[in-house]
Amino acid sequence: MSDLIDEITEMTSEGILNWILLLTIFSIITVIGNCAGYKHPISDSLVGIVILSSIVLLSVFFRTKITN
């Protein structure tokens, strides 16, 4: 497990792809949870997830640019 975390924290193209994969899995689980648990429409959940995912991906992108 620690190897996966080390790999994700390294800002290589593979590390960024791992971030995107984890973010996608998290987003799907969150949308399903919002729809099933709180009875929110999928479209409303997707809007929020897209905003949050964009913020996370921008921060990962800027981290690669600032640290390199």
CYANA upper distance limits for C-alpha pairs under 8 A (distance plus 0.5 A):
  1 MET  CA      5 ILE  CA      7.03
  2 SER  CA      6 ASP  CA      6.60
  3 ASP  CA      7 GLU  CA      6.53
  4 LEU  CA      8 ILE  CA      6.61
  5 ILE  CA      9 THR  CA      6.66
  6 ASP  CA     10 GLU  CA      6.83
  7 GLU  CA     14 GLU  CA      8.43
  7 GLU  CA     15 GLY  CA      6.29
  8 ILE  CA     14 GLU  CA      8.42
  8 ILE  CA     15 GLY  CA      5.02
  8 ILE  CA     16 ILE  CA      7.57
  8 ILE  CA     18 ASN  CA      6.63
  8 ILE  CA     19 TRP  CA      7.01
  9 THR  CA     15 GLY  CA      7.19
 10 GLU  CA     15 GLY  CA      6.26
 11 MET  CA     15 GLY  CA      5.83
 11 MET  CA     16 ILE  CA      6.71
 11 MET  CA     63 ARG  CA      8.41
 11 MET  CA     64 THR  CA      6.27
 12 THR  CA     16 ILE  CA      6.73
 13 SER  CA     17 LEU  CA      6.69
 14 GLU  CA     18 ASN  CA      6.69
 15 GLY  CA     19 TRP  CA      6.83
 16 ILE  CA     20 ILE  CA      6.77
 16 ILE  CA     60 VAL  CA      8.02
 17 LEU  CA     21 LEU  CA      6.64
 18 ASN  CA     22 LEU  CA      6.64
 19 TRP  CA     23 LEU  CA      6.48
 20 ILE  CA     24 THR  CA      6.53
 20 ILE  CA     57 LEU  CA      8.15
 21 LEU  CA     25 ILE  CA      6.80
 22 LEU  CA     26 PHE  CA      6.60
 23 LEU  CA     27 SER  CA      6.48
 23 LEU  CA     53 SER  CA      7.43
 24 THR  CA     28 ILE  CA      6.73
 25 ILE  CA     29 ILE  CA      6.82
 26 PHE  CA     30 THR  CA      6.57
 27 SER  CA     31 VAL  CA      6.60
 27 SER  CA     49 ILE  CA      6.72
 27 SER  CA     53 SER  CA      8.39
 28 ILE  CA     32 ILE  CA      6.69
 29 ILE  CA     33 GLY  CA      6.56
 30 THR  CA     34 ASN  CA      6.57
 31 VAL  CA     35 CYS  CA      6.67
 31 VAL  CA     42 ILE  CA      7.24
 31 VAL  CA     45 SER  CA      6.13
 31 VAL  CA     46 LEU  CA      7.20
 31 VAL  CA     49 ILE  CA      8.09
 32 ILE  CA     36 ALA  CA      6.49
 33 GLY  CA     37 GLY  CA      6.01
 33 GLY  CA     38 TYR  CA      8.03
 34 ASN  CA     38 TYR  CA      5.75
 34 ASN  CA     39 LYS  CA      6.98
 34 ASN  CA     40 HIS  CA      6.38
 34 ASN  CA     42 ILE  CA      8.46
 34 ASN  CA     45 SER  CA      7.20
 35 CYS  CA     39 LYS  CA      5.19
 35 CYS  CA     40 HIS  CA      5.44
 35 CYS  CA     41 PRO  CA      6.61
 35 CYS  CA     42 ILE  CA      6.73
 35 CYS  CA     45 SER  CA      8.13
 36 ALA  CA     40 HIS  CA      8.33
 40 HIS  CA     44 ASP  CA      7.29
 40 HIS  CA     45 SER  CA      7.34
 41 PRO  CA     45 SER  CA      7.02
 42 ILE  CA     46 LEU  CA      6.51
 43 SER  CA     47 VAL  CA      6.82
 44 ASP  CA     48 GLY  CA      7.17
 45 SER  CA     49 ILE  CA      6.71
 46 LEU  CA     50 VAL  CA      6.44
 47 VAL  CA     51 ILE  CA      6.85
 48 GLY  CA     52 LEU  CA      6.73
 49 ILE  CA     53 SER  CA      6.34
 50 VAL  CA     54 SER  CA      6.46
 51 ILE  CA     55 ILE  CA      6.87
 52 LEU  CA     56 VAL  CA      6.83
 53 SER  CA     57 LEU  CA      6.57
 54 SER  CA     58 LEU  CA      6.48
 55 ILE  CA     59 SER  CA      6.70
 56 VAL  CA     60 VAL  CA      6.76
 57 LEU  CA     61 PHE  CA      6.58
 58 LEU  CA     62 PHE  CA      6.57
 59 SER  CA     63 ARG  CA      6.48
 60 VAL  CA     64 THR  CA      6.90
 61 PHE  CA     65 LYS  CA      7.00
 62 PHE  CA     66 ILE  CA      6.47
 63 ARG  CA     67 THR  CA      6.43
 64 THR  CA     68 ASN  CA      6.51
